[in-house]
Amino acid sequence: IVGSMSMYGHVVGALSNGVATTDTVVNLAGFVPPNATAAMLHITAFTAGNANAQFSYGISSNLTNVAPMGLTCSSGAGTSCYNTMNWLAPNLSQRIFYRDKIASGGGTDISVLGYKNPNGGD
């Protein structure tokens, strides 16, 4: 525990190689307690070595607002792309929603790094 954050000492995978092209739920209930105010997520976008692979990503804690978050990859023929970001997601229902736009190959990994407790310092 650091301040109000409880951090895992190892990778806790919530989604592996996700390729959903419609709004899809990722359940965090096994990793984030219901009283936590937020979840610290590590998101990885990747494309396989395909010709002109392109990737854009949307994620939200609310199904009505799954919008792109600026995590994109673009690769040419025979190359791959890999991009990551961390996001402190509000814990509204112990779940998040994601959507991929994958032109050719690739996917999404989401790991839970920790969560924010309702008490404690920042």
Disulfide bonds with the S-S distance in Angstrom:
none
